[in-house]
Amino acid sequence: MAEPTDSDLNALDVTDAEAAEMNRINHPLVAGAAPDANDQLAVIDSTPDGMVFITINRPSKKNAFDAATIAALREAFETLHGADHVRAVFIRGAGGAFSAGADLNWMRDAADWSESDNRDDAMGLAHMLKALYDIPALTVALVEGAAMGGGAGIVAACDMAVAVKGATFAFSEVKLGLIPATIAPYVVEAVGARRARALFLTGNAFDADYAAHVGLVDAVVPDVDALHGFIDQITGTLTACAPGAMGEAKRVVHLVANHRIDSGLMDDTARRIARARVSVEGQEGVRAFLDKRKPNWAK
């Protein structure tokens, strides 16, 4: 796909620096790439209504992860932390596969590393997943084909996921004498501790329907055309939502999840809604509702 145009980036209300960064990630010839990242491995596309698509771009390797791919994805995700007018970020894989997990050559190299080297390498994946998790916009995994290991971890780290019938998932690390440690916080949050134990300890592959059953994905569609229809549906829904309020709503979920309901939490949530009521979006949204018109972000 083409790089974001000036009009697209202006519609997202990003700064000049953010626009340059998004174009740099999409086209490495625009500026020098970071020394530890191959920017072509993570392709960013955007639309004027605040929808961003990030494509894992190693189709010849079924989008398997190596250090360069992880670095490129992290950089792409971090770029979107400051793009406040992005409503949704869709994550997908090129060539009909989401991600086959770890690249075999990368695994072969890691087998000869020290424990310290392996820890440093694993922190790369940990930072990438956290960068995805911290994107203020709604994040949606679009799963075709295989989503294995770390690929399934990306699915779990997203706010929503939809899979095409025939997609396959697995957390098969134990079959290699390894453990799915770095992705565990996101998988446990997505499916719960009991389901995670069963998935992690058996290492068995499972299909899209079972992924929906355990809560790893939210919907299963019959084919790619239906996947495009799902994207259109989500896009239509989110254009009615204030981008800033969406980000704040996501932050409040992170705040209250697994938090004891006490006076501190009550005070924090009260402060947040009070701040929202007097914000530009809050004032516009309520006035538009009372005036029986669309708010300015929905026009």
Number of C-alpha atoms within 10 A of each C-alpha: 10 10 16 20 15 13 11 19 24 15 16 23 17 19 13 12 10 17 20 15 18 23 22 22 28 24 20 14 12 12 12 11 16 14 8 12 19 18 25 22 25 29 24 28 20 24 16 17 19 23 23 22 21 22 23 27 23 20 16 9 16 22 28 28 26 17 17 18 25 25 24 25 30 22 22 25 22 18 18 23 16 13 21 19 24 30 25 25 26 22 23 22 27 20 17 16 24 34 32 24 24 18 17 14 10 13 12 10 9 14 11 10 12 10 11 9 11 13 11 12 16 14 12 16 23 17 17 22 26 18 20 24 19 20 25 26 29 20 23 25 26 25 31 25 22 25 28 23 24 24 26 25 25 26 32 27 28 24 20 19 24 23 30 22 18 18 20 24 27 24 28 21 19 14 13 8 7 9 17 18 12 17 23 20 19 21 26 17 15 22 20 15 14 9 14 19 14 11 19 21 15 15 20 15 15 15 18 24 21 15 22 17 13 15 19 29 26 18 19 22 18 11 13 16 11 13 20 13 12 17 17 12 11 14 16 13 10 19 17 14 15 20 24 19 18 20 19 16 16 16 14 15 10 12 13 14 9 8 9 9 9 8 9 10 14 12 10 14 15 12 12 14 15 12 12 16 15 11 14 11 18 19 13 18 21 13 14 14 11 9 10 9 12 14 20 12 15 14 8
